[in-house]
Amino acid sequence: EKAEKKYTVLSVDDDPVNQMVMANVLRAAGYKVIKAMNGFEALDTVKERFTKFEKGETDDDHESPGDWLPDVILLDVMMPGMSGYKVAEHLRSKYPTRALPIIMVSAKSAAESIATGLNHGANDYVSKPFKKVELLARVRTQIQLKQVWQKEMREAEELRLLHKILPYSVTTRLLHGEHLIADSFDSVTILFADIEDFSSLAAHLSTPNLLLLVNEIFATFDKLAEKCGVQAVATFGDVYMATSGQEGNKDHAVRMMRFAEAMLKASQKLTHSNGKHIKVRVGVHTGRAYAGVVGINTPRYCYFGDTVSFADVLRQTGVPSCVQLSGSTYNKCRESKNSAAWNFISRTIELKGGEETKTFLLPMGQEGAKNAKGAVGVKAKLTLTAHGGLKRQLSPERDEYMKLKRQYEAAMEENRKLNEIRERNKDLLKIQKKNDELTRRIEQTEASSNSQLIALKGDLERKQMEVDSKNALVQRLKQELQDARANSHHNEG
């Protein structure tokens, strides 16, 4: 039997004859064979090949880095210098059982010897002299188990990456076959943050240094988001977006404020190439929002609505080293028993069109307090149209928002109808199943009744034949009796 792919087997044995026999059997079955004549050579071979794998090296015989790795090791027990047990023990200290399968080969077949090999990290055991069919079956089994493990590892990594870009509940729904993800939230908290004077910073830094800086900042924010229990949603240039509450937690505003504080504290420890500290502005707003999965190849869970727009307004009109939050977020935080730790400062910002709204600042450190003090009394003006509540200022954005809202509502209605159809189909299937069962029982009853009728008919026919036979006998006897009487009268005459 030939292997579909050229899998690699590392044969470790100090006997050249055993190596030759082993290689002939394996190569005839389609395997590549690497030889090591003792334990030390085997360890060096494995180390060298794993090094090439980690470096990503390839050549004509190894089209991918993974081709360097042995798929199975056939390890002889009795070898000079270092026994097979010691080699297995050393390999297991570095490589997992399922990543590097080891089959011990020994002339000893006692249960104690097999147990010793397994206890030292072997996956399987084969005794000398081995049978060709058994050896190939054990090698093939270990390769198949390794492939299952590799598939599980890939799926786990894909799931881990999916959880990083989508909320856990959304990932679960997608994995359960739900195709249309369209949600509406009565109350969530949205955060936007950016780096102060990022354009000037980008102009003075090389592209590699700028990317390193942004990656360091956002990686720090991602870790803090996970720690604080909020969802990192997306980045747009130097803008960072996060949400809380979509999973149903009631303390979403408090969680987001803790995250915002942690962001500001962490940013004070970050510096760029000229030695200056990074200054971050944060805007937070709580309210109703819509969300859904957009995209197929690179799906994203996107948020839209007035709450998202106004959170971004708070970022744009924000103060460096401060969190600027809306009145709704402020009220949610005030309901928390931990609110005493926050010293909020109220201010007024002017949106485009002259509309004013009251917001609150939470400064971080001396620099934040200084910036907040300077901002109070100075009415911040929004130069970019963003607030969806101002219809006269947001015609294009509002039109797009209403379009998305109508699409969302239509999608939700379609989803509701599909769910109704699915439920009806389930009921119909249950009824069909009952009908099938009744039909089956009727057919069984009819078959049983037919069998009984046929049997009764046969019995009746047999009885009729018996009666006919007896009637014929009676007629014959009667005729004989008449004949006898006639003869008797004749004789008397």
C-alpha positions in Angstrom: 0.0 0.0 0.0 1.4 3.4 -1.0 1.1 6.5 1.1 -0.8 9.4 -0.7 1.8 11.9 0.5 5.6 11.5 1.0 5.6 11.4 4.8 8.9 11.4 6.6 10.0 8.7 9.0 13.1 9.0 11.2 14.5 5.5 11.8 16.9 5.4 14.9 18.8 2.1 15.2 22.5 1.2 15.7 22.2 -2.0 13.6 22.8 -1.4 9.8 20.9 -4.5 8.9 17.8 -3.5 10.8 18.1 0.0 9.2 18.2 -1.5 5.8 15.1 -3.8 6.4 13.2 -0.9 7.9 14.0 1.5 5.1 13.0 -1.1 2.4 9.6 -1.7 4.0 8.9 2.0 4.5 10.1 3.2 1.1 8.1 0.5 -0.6 5.0 2.0 1.1 5.9 5.5 -0.2 7.6 7.0 2.9 10.7 9.1 3.0 13.3 7.6 5.4 15.9 9.5 7.4 18.5 7.4 9.3 20.2 8.0 12.7 22.6 5.3 13.9 22.4 6.3 17.6 20.5 8.4 20.1 22.8 11.4 19.9 22.6 11.6 16.2 18.8 11.3 16.4 18.6 14.3 18.8 20.9 16.4 16.6 18.8 15.5 13.5 15.6 16.5 15.1 17.1 19.8 16.5 18.6 20.7 13.1 15.3 20.1 11.3 13.2 22.0 13.8 15.6 24.9 13.4 15.1 24.9 9.6 11.3 24.7 10.2 11.3 27.7 12.5 13.4 29.7 10.1 11.0 28.9 7.3 13.7 27.4 5.0 12.7 25.5 1.8 14.6 23.7 -1.0 13.8 21.4 -3.9 13.1 18.4 -1.6 11.2 20.5 1.0 8.6 22.7 -0.6 7.3 24.0 2.7 9.0 24.5 6.1 6.9 21.8 7.6 8.4 19.2 5.3 11.6 19.3 7.4 9.9 17.8 10.4 9.7 14.0 10.8 6.2 12.8 10.9 7.0 9.7 12.9 10.1 8.4 14.8 10.9 4.7 14.9 13.2 4.4 17.9 15.1 1.3 18.9 15.3 0.7 22.6 18.7 -1.0 23.0 21.4 1.3 21.7 25.0 2.0 23.0 25.7 5.4 24.6 22.0 6.4 25.0 19.1 4.1 25.2 15.9 4.7 23.3 14.1 5.4 26.6 16.5 8.3 27.3 16.1 9.6 23.7 12.3 9.6 24.1 12.5 11.3 27.5 14.7 14.0 26.1 12.5 14.6 23.0 9.4 14.8 25.2 10.9 17.5 27.3 10.9 19.7 24.2 8.2 18.4 21.8 4.6 17.5 22.6 3.4 13.9 22.2 1.0 14.6 19.4 3.5 16.9 17.5 6.2 14.3 17.3 4.9 10.7 17.5 7.5 8.1 18.7 7.1 4.3 18.1 9.5 2.3 20.3 11.0 -0.8 18.6 12.4 -3.6 20.7 13.0 -7.3 20.8 11.5 -7.3 24.3 7.7 -7.7 24.1 7.0 -8.1 27.8 4.3 -5.9 29.2 6.8 -4.3 31.6 9.0 -3.3 28.7 6.1 -1.8 26.8 4.9 0.2 29.8 8.5 1.6 30.3 8.5 2.9 26.8 5.1 4.5 27.1 6.1 6.1 30.4 9.1 7.7 28.8 7.0 9.4 26.2 6.4 6.9 23.4 3.1 6.9 21.5 3.2 3.2 20.5 5.4 0.1 20.7 6.3 -2.6 18.1 8.2 -5.8 18.8 11.0 -7.4 16.8 10.9 -9.2 14.5 8.1 -7.0 13.3 5.5 -7.8 10.8 5.3 -5.6 7.8 1.5 -5.1 7.9 1.6 -4.3 11.6 4.5 -1.8 11.3 2.9 0.1 8.4 -0.5 0.2 10.2 1.1 1.6 13.4 3.0 4.3 11.4 -0.1 5.2 9.5 -2.2 5.5 12.6 0.3 7.8 14.3 0.4 10.1 11.2 -3.4 10.2 11.1 -3.6 11.1 14.8 -1.0 13.8 14.2 -3.1 15.2 11.3 -6.2 15.3 13.6 -4.2 17.2 16.2 -2.9 19.7 13.5 -6.4 20.2 12.3 -7.6 20.9 15.8 -4.8 23.4 16.3 -5.6 25.2 13.1 -9.3 25.4 14.0 -8.4 26.6 17.5 -6.2 29.3 16.1 -8.8 30.4 13.6 -11.4 30.6 16.3 -9.0 32.6 18.5 -8.4 35.1 15.7 -12.2 35.3 15.0 -12.8 36.1 18.7 -10.4 38.9 18.4 -12.3 40.7 15.6 -15.8 39.7 16.6 -17.7 39.6 19.9 -17.9 36.1 21.4 -21.7 35.9 21.1 -21.5 36.9 17.4 -18.8 34.3 16.7 -21.0 31.6 18.4 -24.0 32.6 16.3 -22.0 32.4 13.1 -20.5 29.0 14.0 -24.1 27.7 14.6 -25.0 28.6 11.0 -26.7 32.0 11.5 -26.0 33.9 8.3 -27.6 37.3 8.9 -26.3 39.0 12.0 -28.3 42.2 12.6 -28.7 43.5 16.2 -30.3 46.5 18.0 -29.1 47.5 21.5 -31.2 49.7 23.8 -28.1 50.8 25.7 -24.4 50.4 24.9 -21.4 52.5 25.6 -19.1 53.6 22.7 -15.6 54.9 23.0 -13.4 56.7 20.5 -9.8 57.7 21.2 -7.0 59.3 19.2 -3.5 60.6 19.5 -3.2 64.4 19.8 -1.5 66.1 16.8 -1.0 62.8 15.0 -0.6 64.4 11.6 2.4 66.5 12.8 3.9 63.4 14.5 3.5 61.3 11.3 5.3 64.0 9.3 8.4 63.9 11.6 8.7 60.1 11.9 9.8 57.6 9.4 7.1 55.1 8.2 8.7 52.2 10.1 9.0 54.2 13.3 5.4 55.5 13.0 4.0 52.0 12.5 6.0 50.6 15.4 4.7 53.4 17.6 1.0 53.0 16.5 1.3 49.2 16.9 2.7 49.6 20.4 -0.1 52.0 21.4 -2.9 49.9 20.0 -1.4 46.6 21.3 -1.4 48.2 24.8 -5.0 49.3 24.4 -6.1 45.8 23.2 -4.6 44.2 26.3 -6.3 46.8 28.5 -9.7 46.2 26.7 -9.5 42.5 27.4 -8.6 43.1 31.0 -11.5 45.6 31.5 -14.1 43.4 29.7 -14.8 45.7 26.8 -14.7 44.9 23.0 -12.0 46.4 20.8 -13.9 47.1 17.6 -11.6 48.8 15.0 -8.9 51.3 14.3 -9.0 54.1 11.7 -5.6 55.7 11.3 -4.8 56.9 14.8 -8.4 56.5 16.0 -9.3 53.6 18.3 -12.9 52.4 18.8 -14.2 50.1 21.6 -17.7 49.1 22.8 -19.3 47.7 25.9 -22.8 46.4 26.7 -23.4 44.4 23.5 -23.1 41.2 25.6 -25.9 42.3 27.9 -23.8 43.4 30.9 -25.5 46.3 32.8 -22.2 47.9 34.0 -21.1 48.8 30.5 -20.6 52.5 31.2 -18.5 51.9 34.3 -16.4 49.3 32.5 -15.7 51.7 29.7 -14.7 54.5 32.0 -12.3 52.2 33.8 -10.9 51.3 30.3 -10.6 54.9 29.4 -8.7 55.7 32.6 -6.4 52.7 32.0 -5.7 54.0 28.4 -4.7 57.5 29.7 -2.5 56.0 32.4 -0.8 53.7 29.9 -0.3 56.5 27.3 1.6 58.6 29.8 4.3 55.9 29.9 4.6 55.8 26.1 7.0 58.1 24.2 7.9 58.6 20.6 11.4 59.0 19.1 11.9 62.6 20.2 11.3 61.6 23.9 7.9 63.3 24.3 5.0 61.5 25.9 2.0 60.4 23.9 -1.1 62.4 24.6 -4.5 60.8 24.0 -8.0 62.2 23.7 -11.0 60.0 24.7 -14.7 60.5 24.0 -17.4 58.2 25.5 -21.2 58.2 25.0 -24.0 55.8 26.1 -27.2 55.2 24.2 -29.0 53.1 21.6 -27.1 51.7 18.7 -27.4 49.2 15.8 -24.8 46.7 14.7 -24.3 43.8 12.3 -21.7 41.7 10.5 -20.5 43.2 7.3 -18.2 41.5 4.8 -17.6 37.9 3.8 -13.8 37.3 3.4 -13.0 39.7 6.2 -16.1 40.0 8.3 -16.5 42.9 10.7 -19.0 43.7 13.4 -19.9 47.3 12.6 -21.8 49.8 14.8 -23.8 52.7 13.5 -26.4 55.2 14.8 -26.5 58.5 16.6 -24.7 57.1 19.7 -21.7 56.2 17.6 -21.7 59.6 15.8 -21.9 61.5 19.1 -19.1 59.5 20.7 -16.9 60.5 17.9 -17.9 64.1 18.4 -16.8 63.9 22.0 -13.4 62.6 20.8 -13.0 65.4 18.2 -13.9 68.1 20.8 -11.9 66.3 23.5 -9.0 67.5 25.7 -5.6 65.8 25.8 -5.1 63.5 28.8 -8.8 63.7 29.6 -11.9 61.6 29.0 -14.8 63.6 27.7 -18.1 61.8 28.4 -21.7 62.6 27.6 -24.5 63.3 30.1 -25.9 59.8 29.6 -22.6 58.1 30.4 -22.1 60.5 33.4 -25.5 59.5 34.8 -24.7 55.8 34.4 -21.4 56.2 36.2 -23.1 58.2 39.0 -25.3 55.2 39.7 -22.2 53.1 40.4 -21.0 52.9 44.0 -17.5 53.5 42.8 -18.3 56.9 41.3 -16.9 58.8 44.3 -13.4 58.0 42.9 -14.1 60.1 39.8 -13.9 63.9 39.9 -15.8 65.1 36.9 -15.6 68.6 35.5 -18.6 69.9 33.5 -18.1 71.9 30.3 -20.1 73.0 27.2 -19.3 72.2 23.6 -20.9 73.9 20.6 -21.8 71.6 17.7 -21.9 72.8 14.1 -25.1 74.9 13.6 -24.9 76.5 17.0 -26.5 73.7 19.1 -24.8 73.4 22.5 -24.6 70.4 24.8 -23.2 69.8 28.2 -20.4 67.2 28.6 -18.1 66.1 31.4 -14.3 65.8 31.7 -12.3 63.3 33.7 -8.7 64.5 33.8 -5.7 62.1 34.2 -2.7 63.4 36.2 -1.4 66.9 36.5 -1.2 67.5 32.8 -4.8 66.3 32.4 -6.0 68.6 35.2 -4.2 71.5 33.6 -5.7 70.9 30.2 -9.2 70.4 31.7 -9.0 73.7 33.6 -8.0 75.5 30.4 -10.8 73.9 28.5 -13.6 74.8 31.0 -14.9 78.3 30.1 -13.7 78.0 26.5 -16.6 76.8 24.4 -15.3 74.0 22.1 -16.7 74.2 18.5 -17.2 71.2 16.3 -15.9 71.9 12.8 -16.7 68.5 11.4 -20.3 67.4 10.9 -20.8 64.3 13.0 -23.8 64.5 15.3 -26.8 62.6 13.9 -29.2 64.5 16.1 -28.7 67.7 14.0 -30.7 66.9 10.9 -30.0 70.2 9.2 -26.2 69.6 9.6 -26.2 65.9 8.7 -28.1 65.4 5.5 -25.8 63.0 3.7 -24.9 61.1 6.9 -28.5 61.1 8.1 -29.7 59.8 4.7 -27.1 57.0 4.9 -28.0 56.2 8.4 -31.8 56.0 7.6 -31.0 53.8 4.6 -29.0 51.5 6.8 -31.7 51.6 9.4 -34.4 50.6 6.8 -32.1 47.8 5.6 -31.6 46.6 9.1 -35.4 46.7 9.8 -36.1 44.9 6.5 -33.4 42.3 7.3 -34.9 41.8 10.8 -38.4 41.3 9.3 -37.0 38.8 6.8 -35.2 37.0 9.5 -38.4 36.9 11.6 -40.3 35.4 8.6 -37.5 32.9 8.0 -37.7 31.8 11.7 -41.5 31.4 11.4 -41.0 29.3 8.3 -38.4 27.2 10.0 -40.7 26.6 13.0 -43.6 25.7 10.6 -41.3 23.3 8.8 -40.3 21.7 12.1 -44.0 21.2 13.0 -44.7 19.8 9.5 -41.7 17.4 9.9 -43.1 16.3 13.2 -46.6 15.7 11.6 -45.0 13.9 8.7 -43.0 11.7 11.1 -46.2 10.8 12.9 -48.0 10.1 9.6 -45.1 7.9 8.5 -45.3 6.0 11.8 -49.0 5.5 11.5 -48.7 4.4 7.9 -46.0 1.9 8.9 -48.2 0.5 11.7 -51.2 0.3 9.3 -49.1 -1.5 6.8 -47.8 -3.9 9.5 -51.4 -4.5 10.7 -52.6 -5.1 7.1 -49.7 -7.5 6.5 -50.4 -9.3 9.7 -54.2 -9.4 8.9 -53.5 -10.7 5.4 -51.3 -13.4 6.7 -54.0 -14.4 9.2 -56.7 -14.4 6.5 -54.5 -16.5 4.2 -53.9 -19.0 7.0 -57.6 -19.1 7.9 -58.5 -19.6 4.2 -56.1 -22.5 4.0 -57.5 -24.0 7.2 -61.1 -23.6 5.8 -60.1 -25.2 2.5 -58.6 -28.1 4.3 -61.7 -28.5 6.5 -63.9 -28.4 3.4 -61.8 -31.1 1.7 -62.2 -33.2 4.9 -66.0 -32.7 4.8 -66.2 -33.5 1.1 -64.2 -36.6 1.7 -66.4 -37.7 4.6 -69.6 -36.9 2.5 -68.2 -39.1 -0.3 -67.5 -41.9 2.2 -71.0 -41.6 3.5 -72.5 -41.7 0.0 -70.4 -44.7 -0.8 -71.4 -46.5 2.4 -75.1 -45.7 1.8 -74.8 -47.1 -1.8 -73.2 -50.2 -0.5 -76.0 -50.6 2.1 -78.6 -50.2 -0.6 -76.8 -52.8 -2.7 -76.7 -55.2 0.2 -80.4 -54.8 0.9 -81.2 -55.4 -2.7 -79.2 -58.6 -2.8 -80.8 -59.8 0.4 -84.4 -59.4 -1.0 -83.3 -61.2 -4.2 -82.0 -64.1 -2.3 -85.1 -64.4 -0.2 -87.2 -64.6 -3.3 
